[in-house]
Amino acid sequence: MRYELYYWPHIPGRGEFVRLSLEAAGAQYVDVGRLPESEGGGRPAIVRLLQEPNRPRVPFAPPLLKAGDLVLSQTANILHYLGPRLGLAPEDEASRYWAHQLQLTLADLLVEVHDTHHPVAKSLYYEEQKAEALRRAANFLELRLPKYLRYFESVLEANGSEGGLVGAKLAYPDLSFFHMVEGLRYAFPNAMLRAKPAYPRIDALHRRVRDEPRIGAYLASPRRMPFNDKGLFRYYPELDP
C-alpha cells in the first residue's frame, strides 16, 4: 500500500504522530501537503480533498490519510487503522483497544498543551490572551502535566523494564508519546528538566524510540519539521519560569 498523508505544510502538528508511524515502519507514503503546488500538493491539495464533491463521509479537518479509496481523518482513528497494517499494534483485540485508549489519552493531553498558549480562542493572537495564558500555563505545569506524567510512568512500570506503553514490542502509542515528550521539552524546557528525574521510564522510552534506526534517520532528515511558533507546541519563556 502506498499511503497519502494530507496535513498543513508549515507545522508538524497532529500530522507528525502519523508520520512517525509511517517512518518507523518504512512505509511508502507521500506527504502531499509538502509537495509543491505545481506537483499537485500544498494547501490547495488538502482543501480539494476536504471539499471533494459527492463524498458521503466528509472529513472535518486534517490530518487525513488516503489508503486506496479509503479516506480517514482524526489522528487516533488513523493510527488505529495503520497500527495493525504497519506491525505497530498488538495482535489481540483487547490490546489493540488498549493502544487506541492510550492514543486518545495523548490526544486529551495535546489539547491541554495547546490551551496553555491559547486558552481563550484559537482565532486570537497569543498577545491578546497573554494574561490568561500565564494563569493557564501555571495551572498546567503545577497540576495537569504531573498528573499525565505520573499516569504514563505507571503504565510503563506495569509493563516492566523492557516494555513500552503497550508491551515489549514497539507500538504506535510509543511513537506518539515520544513526539509528545519532544514537544513538551521544546515548549517547557525548564519544567521538563525539573521533572525528568521523577520519571525515569518515560526518559528511557524516549531514548528507545529516538535510537530506533528508522526514527533516527527520519529525525536527521529534512522530512522532520522543527517546532515553531505556529504549531501546537510553542515556546514562550514567560510560560516556563
C-alpha atoms as an extended CHARMM CRD file, in Angstrom:
* protein
*
       241  EXT
         1         1  MET       CA              0.0000000000        0.0000000000        0.0000000000  PROA      1               0.0000000000
         2         2  ARG       CA              1.2020000000        3.4790000000       -0.8820000000  PROA      2               0.0000000000
         3         3  TYR       CA             -0.3330000000        5.9280000000        1.5540000000  PROA      3               0.0000000000
         4         4  GLU       CA             -1.0350000000        9.6190000000        1.0750000000  PROA      4               0.0000000000
         5         5  LEU       CA             -0.8350000000       11.8750000000        4.1290000000  PROA      5               0.0000000000
         6         6  TYR       CA             -2.5910000000       15.2340000000        3.9690000000  PROA      6               0.0000000000
         7         7  TYR       CA             -1.5470000000       17.8120000000        6.5400000000  PROA      7               0.0000000000
         8         8  TRP       CA             -0.6590000000       21.5080000000        6.5900000000  PROA      8               0.0000000000
         9         9  PRO       CA              2.8730000000       22.0020000000        5.2590000000  PROA      9               0.0000000000
        10        10  HSD       CA              4.1490000000       24.6400000000        7.7050000000  PROA      10              0.0000000000
        11        11  ILE       CA              3.8480000000       22.8600000000       11.0810000000  PROA      11              0.0000000000
        12        12  PRO       CA              4.4670000000       19.3350000000       12.4290000000  PROA      12              0.0000000000
        13        13  GLY       CA              1.0930000000       19.4500000000       14.1910000000  PROA      13              0.0000000000
        14        14  ARG       CA             -1.0710000000       16.3830000000       14.5300000000  PROA      14              0.0000000000
        15        15  GLY       CA              0.2510000000       15.0580000000       11.2500000000  PROA      15              0.0000000000
        16        16  GLU       CA              3.5720000000       14.3000000000       12.9390000000  PROA      16              0.0000000000
        17        17  PHE       CA              2.0430000000       11.4910000000       15.0000000000  PROA      17              0.0000000000
        18        18  VAL       CA              1.0410000000        9.7640000000       11.7700000000  PROA      18              0.0000000000
        19        19  ARG       CA              4.3910000000       10.4640000000       10.0920000000  PROA      19              0.0000000000
        20        20  LEU       CA              6.3140000000        8.8180000000       12.9000000000  PROA      20              0.0000000000
        21        21  SER       CA              4.4180000000        5.5540000000       12.5000000000  PROA      21              0.0000000000
        22        22  LEU       CA              4.8120000000        5.5820000000        8.7260000000  PROA      22              0.0000000000
        23        23  GLU       CA              8.5220000000        6.2950000000        9.0930000000  PROA      23              0.0000000000
        24        24  ALA       CA              9.0920000000        3.6890000000       11.8170000000  PROA      24              0.0000000000
        25        25  ALA       CA              7.5120000000        1.0060000000        9.6490000000  PROA      25              0.0000000000
        26        26  GLY       CA              9.3580000000        2.0400000000        6.4800000000  PROA      26              0.0000000000
        27        27  ALA       CA              6.0050000000        2.5040000000        4.7630000000  PROA      27              0.0000000000
        28        28  GLN       CA              5.6770000000        4.0030000000        1.3170000000  PROA      28              0.0000000000
        29        29  TYR       CA              3.8760000000        7.3140000000        1.6600000000  PROA      29              0.0000000000
        30        30  VAL       CA              3.6040000000       10.7570000000        0.1300000000  PROA      30              0.0000000000
        31        31  ASP       CA              3.3660000000       13.8340000000        2.3400000000  PROA      31              0.0000000000
        32        32  VAL       CA              1.0270000000       15.6260000000       -0.0470000000  PROA      32              0.0000000000
        33        33  GLY       CA              0.8900000000       18.9340000000        1.8010000000  PROA      33              0.0000000000
        34        34  ARG       CA              4.6480000000       19.3650000000        1.4890000000  PROA      34              0.0000000000
        35        35  LEU       CA              4.7280000000       18.7570000000       -2.2550000000  PROA      35              0.0000000000
        36        36  PRO       CA              4.9490000000       21.8440000000       -4.4840000000  PROA      36              0.0000000000
        37        37  GLU       CA              1.6060000000       23.1000000000       -5.7230000000  PROA      37              0.0000000000
        38        38  SER       CA              2.8850000000       22.5640000000       -9.2640000000  PROA      38              0.0000000000
        39        39  GLU       CA              3.0360000000       18.8410000000       -8.4720000000  PROA      39              0.0000000000
        40        40  GLY       CA             -0.4760000000       18.7300000000       -7.0410000000  PROA      40              0.0000000000
        41        41  GLY       CA              0.4950000000       19.3340000000       -3.4240000000  PROA      41              0.0000000000
        42        42  GLY       CA              0.4300000000       22.1330000000       -0.8680000000  PROA      42              0.0000000000
        43        43  ARG       CA             -2.5830000000       23.5890000000        0.9170000000  PROA      43              0.0000000000
        44        44  PRO       CA             -4.7760000000       23.5310000000       -2.2310000000  PROA      44              0.0000000000
        45        45  ALA       CA             -4.4970000000       19.7270000000       -2.3690000000  PROA      45              0.0000000000
        46        46  ILE       CA             -5.7160000000       19.4490000000        1.2150000000  PROA      46              0.0000000000
        47        47  VAL       CA             -8.6140000000       21.8280000000        0.6270000000  PROA      47              0.0000000000
        48        48  ARG       CA             -9.6060000000       19.9150000000       -2.5070000000  PROA      48              0.0000000000
        49        49  LEU       CA             -9.8110000000       16.6560000000       -0.5760000000  PROA      49              0.0000000000
        50        50  LEU       CA            -11.8120000000       18.2790000000        2.2320000000  PROA      50              0.0000000000
        51        51  GLN       CA            -14.2530000000       19.7710000000       -0.2560000000  PROA      51              0.0000000000
        52        52  GLU       CA            -14.3780000000       16.8810000000       -2.6960000000  PROA      52              0.0000000000
        53        53  PRO       CA            -17.8900000000       16.7600000000       -4.1480000000  PROA      53              0.0000000000
        54        54  ASN       CA            -20.1270000000       13.7180000000       -3.8210000000  PROA      54              0.0000000000
        55        55  ARG       CA            -18.1470000000       12.2830000000       -0.9000000000  PROA      55              0.0000000000
        56        56  PRO       CA            -20.7880000000       10.9330000000        1.5400000000  PROA      56              0.0000000000
        57        57  ARG       CA            -18.3880000000       10.8080000000        4.5090000000  PROA      57              0.0000000000
        58        58  VAL       CA            -16.8590000000       14.2510000000        4.7150000000  PROA      58              0.0000000000
        59        59  PRO       CA            -13.7990000000       14.6460000000        6.9990000000  PROA      59              0.0000000000
        60        60  PHE       CA            -13.7210000000       17.6560000000        9.3150000000  PROA      60              0.0000000000
        61        61  ALA       CA            -10.0280000000       18.5890000000        9.2340000000  PROA      61              0.0000000000
        62        62  PRO       CA             -6.5080000000       17.2340000000        8.6590000000  PROA      62              0.0000000000
        63        63  PRO       CA             -4.6860000000       15.0360000000        9.2360000000  PROA      63              0.0000000000
        64        64  LEU       CA             -6.1780000000       12.8940000000        6.5240000000  PROA      64              0.0000000000
        65        65  LEU       CA             -4.8750000000        9.5500000000        5.3190000000  PROA      65              0.0000000000
        66        66  LYS       CA             -5.7320000000        8.1890000000        1.9070000000  PROA      66              0.0000000000
        67        67  ALA       CA             -5.2920000000        4.4350000000        1.5230000000  PROA      67              0.0000000000
        68        68  GLY       CA             -6.6000000000        3.4350000000       -1.8730000000  PROA      68              0.0000000000
        69        69  ASP       CA            -10.2200000000        4.5940000000       -1.9860000000  PROA      69              0.0000000000
        70        70  LEU       CA            -10.4050000000        4.9160000000        1.7930000000  PROA      70              0.0000000000
        71        71  VAL       CA            -10.0410000000        8.3730000000        3.3560000000  PROA      71              0.0000000000
        72        72  LEU       CA             -9.6080000000        8.5690000000        7.1270000000  PROA      72              0.0000000000
        73        73  SER       CA             -9.3510000000       11.5250000000        9.4800000000  PROA      73              0.0000000000
        74        74  GLN       CA             -8.6730000000       12.0510000000       13.2100000000  PROA      74              0.0000000000
        75        75  THR       CA             -5.1720000000       11.1350000000       14.3730000000  PROA      75              0.0000000000
        76        76  ALA       CA             -6.1730000000        8.3600000000       16.7570000000  PROA      76              0.0000000000
        77        77  ASN       CA             -8.5240000000        6.8550000000       14.1740000000  PROA      77              0.0000000000
        78        78  ILE       CA             -5.8050000000        6.8840000000       11.5090000000  PROA      78              0.0000000000
        79        79  LEU       CA             -3.3220000000        5.2050000000       13.8340000000  PROA      79              0.0000000000
        80        80  HSD       CA             -5.9100000000        2.6410000000       14.9400000000  PROA      80              0.0000000000
        81        81  TYR       CA             -6.1870000000        1.7130000000       11.2440000000  PROA      81              0.0000000000
        82        82  LEU       CA             -2.4730000000        1.8640000000       10.4500000000  PROA      82              0.0000000000
        83        83  GLY       CA             -1.1590000000        0.1370000000       13.5720000000  PROA      83              0.0000000000
        84        84  PRO       CA             -2.0000000000       -3.4680000000       12.6240000000  PROA      84              0.0000000000
        85        85  ARG       CA             -1.0790000000       -2.9080000000        8.9750000000  PROA      85              0.0000000000
        86        86  LEU       CA              2.3510000000       -1.4950000000        9.8470000000  PROA      86              0.0000000000
        87        87  GLY       CA              3.1910000000       -4.0080000000       12.5610000000  PROA      87              0.0000000000
        88        88  LEU       CA              2.8590000000       -1.3250000000       15.2430000000  PROA      88              0.0000000000
        89        89  ALA       CA             -0.1210000000       -2.7200000000       17.1640000000  PROA      89              0.0000000000
        90        90  PRO       CA             -0.7210000000       -5.8600000000       19.2230000000  PROA      90              0.0000000000
        91        91  GLU       CA             -2.3800000000       -8.8700000000       17.6550000000  PROA      91              0.0000000000
        92        92  ASP       CA             -5.1870000000       -9.4270000000       20.1600000000  PROA      92              0.0000000000
        93        93  GLU       CA             -8.2960000000       -7.2630000000       20.1250000000  PROA      93              0.0000000000
        94        94  ALA       CA             -8.2150000000       -6.2070000000       23.7730000000  PROA      94              0.0000000000
        95        95  SER       CA             -4.6400000000       -4.9170000000       23.4600000000  PROA      95              0.0000000000
        96        96  ARG       CA             -5.4900000000       -3.0390000000       20.2710000000  PROA      96              0.0000000000
        97        97  TYR       CA             -8.2370000000       -1.1880000000       22.0790000000  PROA      97              0.0000000000
        98        98  TRP       CA             -5.7760000000       -0.5130000000       24.9120000000  PROA      98              0.0000000000
        99        99  ALA       CA             -3.3810000000        1.0530000000       22.3830000000  PROA      99              0.0000000000
       100       100  HSD       CA             -6.2450000000        3.1260000000       20.9990000000  PROA      100             0.0000000000
       101       101  GLN       CA             -7.1980000000        4.2100000000       24.5150000000  PROA      101             0.0000000000
       102       102  LEU       CA             -3.6450000000        5.3880000000       25.2000000000  PROA      102             0.0000000000
       103       103  GLN       CA             -3.6210000000        7.3450000000       21.9390000000  PROA      103             0.0000000000
       104       104  LEU       CA             -6.8850000000        9.0530000000       22.8810000000  PROA      104             0.0000000000
       105       105  THR       CA             -5.3960000000        9.9950000000       26.2600000000  PROA      105             0.0000000000
       106       106  LEU       CA             -2.4640000000       11.5750000000       24.4180000000  PROA      106             0.0000000000
       107       107  ALA       CA             -4.9850000000       13.4920000000       22.3160000000  PROA      107             0.0000000000
       108       108  ASP       CA             -6.5040000000       14.8790000000       25.5290000000  PROA      108             0.0000000000
       109       109  LEU       CA             -3.0630000000       15.9460000000       26.7460000000  PROA      109             0.0000000000
       110       110  LEU       CA             -2.3220000000       17.5960000000       23.4040000000  PROA      110             0.0000000000
       111       111  VAL       CA             -5.3950000000       19.8250000000       23.7210000000  PROA      111             0.0000000000
       112       112  GLU       CA             -4.2860000000       20.9040000000       27.1910000000  PROA      112             0.0000000000
       113       113  VAL       CA             -0.8030000000       21.7370000000       25.9060000000  PROA      113             0.0000000000
       114       114  HSD       CA             -2.2700000000       23.8630000000       23.1120000000  PROA      114             0.0000000000
       115       115  ASP       CA             -4.5450000000       25.6710000000       25.5310000000  PROA      115             0.0000000000
       116       116  THR       CA             -1.6150000000       26.8910000000       27.6340000000  PROA      116             0.0000000000
       117       117  HSD       CA             -0.8770000000       29.4680000000       24.9460000000  PROA      117             0.0000000000
       118       118  HSD       CA             -4.3880000000       29.8560000000       23.5120000000  PROA      118             0.0000000000
       119       119  PRO       CA             -6.7370000000       29.4820000000       26.4900000000  PROA      119             0.0000000000
       120       120  VAL       CA             -9.4040000000       31.8950000000       25.2250000000  PROA      120             0.0000000000
       121       121  ALA       CA             -9.7040000000       31.3860000000       21.4650000000  PROA      121             0.0000000000
       122       122  LYS       CA             -7.6780000000       29.9720000000       18.5780000000  PROA      122             0.0000000000
       123       123  SER       CA             -8.7120000000       32.9680000000       16.4770000000  PROA      123             0.0000000000
       124       124  LEU       CA             -6.9040000000       35.4060000000       18.7890000000  PROA      124             0.0000000000
       125       125  TYR       CA             -3.1620000000       36.0480000000       18.8240000000  PROA      125             0.0000000000
       126       126  TYR       CA             -1.2010000000       34.8690000000       21.8410000000  PROA      126             0.0000000000
       127       127  GLU       CA             -0.5170000000       38.5010000000       22.7960000000  PROA      127             0.0000000000
       128       128  GLU       CA             -4.2700000000       39.1190000000       23.0180000000  PROA      128             0.0000000000
       129       129  GLN       CA             -4.6770000000       36.4340000000       25.6970000000  PROA      129             0.0000000000
       130       130  LYS       CA             -1.2950000000       36.5180000000       27.3940000000  PROA      130             0.0000000000
       131       131  ALA       CA             -2.6470000000       37.1840000000       30.8870000000  PROA      131             0.0000000000
       132       132  GLU       CA             -4.9780000000       34.1960000000       30.6380000000  PROA      132             0.0000000000
       133       133  ALA       CA             -2.1640000000       32.0850000000       29.1740000000  PROA      133             0.0000000000
       134       134  LEU       CA              0.0680000000       32.8200000000       32.1540000000  PROA      134             0.0000000000
       135       135  ARG       CA             -2.6050000000       31.5360000000       34.5160000000  PROA      135             0.0000000000
       136       136  ARG       CA             -3.4300000000       28.5320000000       32.3460000000  PROA      136             0.0000000000
       137       137  ALA       CA              0.2200000000       27.5130000000       31.9010000000  PROA      137             0.0000000000
       138       138  ALA       CA              0.9120000000       27.8000000000       35.6270000000  PROA      138             0.0000000000
       139       139  ASN       CA             -2.0340000000       25.5260000000       36.3950000000  PROA      139             0.0000000000
       140       140  PHE       CA             -0.9610000000       23.0820000000       33.6780000000  PROA      140             0.0000000000
       141       141  LEU       CA              2.6080000000       22.8200000000       34.9720000000  PROA      141             0.0000000000
       142       142  GLU       CA              1.5830000000       22.5390000000       38.6070000000  PROA      142             0.0000000000
       143       143  LEU       CA             -1.3580000000       20.1430000000       38.3530000000  PROA      143             0.0000000000
       144       144  ARG       CA             -2.2010000000       18.7560000000       34.9480000000  PROA      144             0.0000000000
       145       145  LEU       CA              1.1940000000       17.8500000000       33.4780000000  PROA      145             0.0000000000
       146       146  PRO       CA              2.3500000000       15.9220000000       36.5820000000  PROA      146             0.0000000000
       147       147  LYS       CA             -0.9340000000       14.0010000000       36.5510000000  PROA      147             0.0000000000
       148       148  TYR       CA             -0.3690000000       12.8670000000       32.9560000000  PROA      148             0.0000000000
       149       149  LEU       CA              3.3200000000       12.0860000000       33.5080000000  PROA      149             0.0000000000
       150       150  ARG       CA              2.5520000000       10.0270000000       36.6140000000  PROA      150             0.0000000000
       151       151  TYR       CA             -0.0480000000        8.1030000000       34.6670000000  PROA      151             0.0000000000
       152       152  PHE       CA              2.2260000000        7.2110000000       31.7500000000  PROA      152             0.0000000000
       153       153  GLU       CA              5.1020000000        6.4000000000       34.1030000000  PROA      153             0.0000000000
       154       154  SER       CA              2.7940000000        3.9720000000       35.9320000000  PROA      154             0.0000000000
       155       155  VAL       CA              1.7730000000        2.3330000000       32.6410000000  PROA      155             0.0000000000
       156       156  LEU       CA              5.4240000000        1.8040000000       31.7620000000  PROA      156             0.0000000000
       157       157  GLU       CA              6.1430000000        0.4330000000       35.2370000000  PROA      157             0.0000000000
       158       158  ALA       CA              3.3320000000       -2.0960000000       34.8750000000  PROA      158             0.0000000000
       159       159  ASN       CA              4.8210000000       -3.3340000000       31.5980000000  PROA      159             0.0000000000
       160       160  GLY       CA              8.2660000000       -3.9550000000       33.0730000000  PROA      160             0.0000000000
       161       161  SER       CA             11.6980000000       -2.5130000000       32.4110000000  PROA      161             0.0000000000
       162       162  GLU       CA             11.8530000000       -3.6130000000       28.7600000000  PROA      162             0.0000000000
       163       163  GLY       CA              8.3090000000       -2.7280000000       27.8040000000  PROA      163             0.0000000000
       164       164  GLY       CA              6.7090000000        0.2070000000       26.0930000000  PROA      164             0.0000000000
       165       165  LEU       CA              3.2430000000        1.5730000000       26.7330000000  PROA      165             0.0000000000
       166       166  VAL       CA              1.5350000000       -1.4240000000       25.1460000000  PROA      166             0.0000000000
       167       167  GLY       CA              4.0620000000       -4.2330000000       25.5470000000  PROA      167             0.0000000000
       168       168  ALA       CA              7.6230000000       -5.2520000000       24.8050000000  PROA      168             0.0000000000
       169       169  LYS       CA              7.3000000000       -4.5820000000       21.0760000000  PROA      169             0.0000000000
       170       170  LEU       CA              7.3540000000       -1.0090000000       19.7670000000  PROA      170             0.0000000000
       171       171  ALA       CA              3.8240000000        0.2380000000       19.0850000000  PROA      171             0.0000000000
       172       172  TYR       CA              2.3260000000        3.4060000000       17.6700000000  PROA      172             0.0000000000
       173       173  PRO       CA              1.4580000000        4.9130000000       21.1030000000  PROA      173             0.0000000000
       174       174  ASP       CA              5.1770000000        4.7080000000       21.9580000000  PROA      174             0.0000000000
       175       175  LEU       CA              5.9920000000        6.7590000000       18.8640000000  PROA      175             0.0000000000
       176       176  SER       CA              3.2610000000        9.2670000000       19.6330000000  PROA      176             0.0000000000
       177       177  PHE       CA              4.4090000000        9.5760000000       23.2370000000  PROA      177             0.0000000000
       178       178  PHE       CA              7.9550000000       10.1890000000       22.0120000000  PROA      178             0.0000000000
       179       179  HSD       CA              6.7090000000       13.1600000000       19.9860000000  PROA      179             0.0000000000
       180       180  MET       CA              4.6820000000       14.3940000000       22.9560000000  PROA      180             0.0000000000
       181       181  VAL       CA              7.8040000000       14.3970000000       25.1380000000  PROA      181             0.0000000000
       182       182  GLU       CA              9.7640000000       16.1330000000       22.3750000000  PROA      182             0.0000000000
       183       183  GLY       CA              7.1020000000       18.8220000000       22.1530000000  PROA      183             0.0000000000
       184       184  LEU       CA              6.8860000000       19.3040000000       25.9020000000  PROA      184             0.0000000000
       185       185  ARG       CA             10.6600000000       19.6330000000       26.1540000000  PROA      185             0.0000000000
       186       186  TYR       CA             10.5230000000       22.2880000000       23.4530000000  PROA      186             0.0000000000
       187       187  ALA       CA              7.6350000000       24.2440000000       24.9690000000  PROA      187             0.0000000000
       188       188  PHE       CA              8.5490000000       23.8310000000       28.6450000000  PROA      188             0.0000000000
       189       189  PRO       CA             12.2760000000       23.0350000000       28.8280000000  PROA      189             0.0000000000
       190       190  ASN       CA             12.6840000000       24.1990000000       32.4310000000  PROA      190             0.0000000000
       191       191  ALA       CA              9.6630000000       22.3330000000       33.7520000000  PROA      191             0.0000000000
       192       192  MET       CA             10.5560000000       19.1420000000       31.8800000000  PROA      192             0.0000000000
       193       193  LEU       CA             14.1660000000       19.2990000000       33.0850000000  PROA      193             0.0000000000
       194       194  ARG       CA             12.9720000000       19.5640000000       36.6700000000  PROA      194             0.0000000000
       195       195  ALA       CA             10.5430000000       16.6730000000       36.1700000000  PROA      195             0.0000000000
       196       196  LYS       CA             12.9900000000       14.3460000000       34.4020000000  PROA      196             0.0000000000
       197       197  PRO       CA             14.4580000000       12.5910000000       37.4910000000  PROA      197             0.0000000000
       198       198  ALA       CA             10.9810000000       11.6400000000       38.7110000000  PROA      198             0.0000000000
       199       199  TYR       CA             10.0770000000        9.7880000000       35.5130000000  PROA      199             0.0000000000
       200       200  PRO       CA             12.9760000000        7.5110000000       34.5190000000  PROA      200             0.0000000000
       201       201  ARG       CA             10.8150000000        5.1300000000       32.4920000000  PROA      201             0.0000000000
       202       202  ILE       CA              9.4660000000        7.9570000000       30.3560000000  PROA      202             0.0000000000
       203       203  ASP       CA             13.0090000000        9.1040000000       29.6750000000  PROA      203             0.0000000000
       204       204  ALA       CA             14.0530000000        5.5420000000       28.8090000000  PROA      204             0.0000000000
       205       205  LEU       CA             11.1620000000        5.1360000000       26.3590000000  PROA      205             0.0000000000
       206       206  HSD       CA             12.0130000000        8.4580000000       24.7400000000  PROA      206             0.0000000000
       207       207  ARG       CA             15.6180000000        7.3160000000       24.2280000000  PROA      207             0.0000000000
       208       208  ARG       CA             14.4940000000        3.9250000000       22.9390000000  PROA      208             0.0000000000
       209       209  VAL       CA             12.3110000000        5.4640000000       20.2400000000  PROA      209             0.0000000000
       210       210  ARG       CA             14.9430000000        8.0820000000       19.3450000000  PROA      210             0.0000000000
       211       211  ASP       CA             17.5250000000        5.3240000000       18.8640000000  PROA      211             0.0000000000
       212       212  GLU       CA             15.3760000000        3.2390000000       16.5180000000  PROA      212             0.0000000000
       213       213  PRO       CA             17.3420000000        3.2280000000       13.2270000000  PROA      213             0.0000000000
       214       214  ARG       CA             14.4780000000        4.4090000000       11.0180000000  PROA      214             0.0000000000
       215       215  ILE       CA             13.4020000000        7.0540000000       13.5200000000  PROA      215             0.0000000000
       216       216  GLY       CA             16.9790000000        8.2660000000       13.9050000000  PROA      216             0.0000000000
       217       217  ALA       CA             17.2910000000        8.5850000000       10.1360000000  PROA      217             0.0000000000
       218       218  TYR       CA             13.9910000000       10.4370000000        9.9570000000  PROA      218             0.0000000000
       219       219  LEU       CA             14.9320000000       12.8660000000       12.7310000000  PROA      219             0.0000000000
       220       220  ALA       CA             18.1470000000       13.7110000000       10.8840000000  PROA      220             0.0000000000
       221       221  SER       CA             16.3480000000       14.2450000000        7.5720000000  PROA      221             0.0000000000
       222       222  PRO       CA             14.5980000000       17.3270000000        6.1460000000  PROA      222             0.0000000000
       223       223  ARG       CA             11.3260000000       15.4060000000        6.3710000000  PROA      223             0.0000000000
       224       224  ARG       CA             11.2840000000       16.1280000000       10.1060000000  PROA      224             0.0000000000
       225       225  MET       CA              9.9510000000       19.6540000000       10.5560000000  PROA      225             0.0000000000
       226       226  PRO       CA             11.1680000000       21.6890000000       13.5310000000  PROA      226             0.0000000000
       227       227  PHE       CA              8.7650000000       23.0770000000       16.0900000000  PROA      227             0.0000000000
       228       228  ASN       CA              7.8140000000       26.7140000000       15.5430000000  PROA      228             0.0000000000
       229       229  ASP       CA              5.5920000000       29.4960000000       16.8660000000  PROA      229             0.0000000000
       230       230  LYS       CA              2.6310000000       28.4570000000       14.7010000000  PROA      230             0.0000000000
       231       231  GLY       CA              2.1220000000       24.9260000000       15.9700000000  PROA      231             0.0000000000
       232       232  LEU       CA              0.6330000000       23.0710000000       18.8980000000  PROA      232             0.0000000000
       233       233  PHE       CA              3.8640000000       23.1830000000       20.9090000000  PROA      233             0.0000000000
       234       234  ARG       CA              5.1620000000       26.7390000000       21.3220000000  PROA      234             0.0000000000
       235       235  TYR       CA              7.9210000000       28.1600000000       23.4560000000  PROA      235             0.0000000000
       236       236  TYR       CA              7.1660000000       31.3310000000       25.3530000000  PROA      236             0.0000000000
       237       237  PRO       CA              9.7590000000       31.9260000000       28.1200000000  PROA      237             0.0000000000
       238       238  GLU       CA              7.2430000000       33.6220000000       30.4100000000  PROA      238             0.0000000000
       239       239  LEU       CA              5.1030000000       30.4670000000       30.4280000000  PROA      239             0.0000000000
       240       240  ASP       CA              8.0260000000       28.3000000000       31.5830000000  PROA      240             0.0000000000
       241       241  PRO       CA              9.5750000000       30.0980000000       34.5680000000  PROA      241             0.0000000000
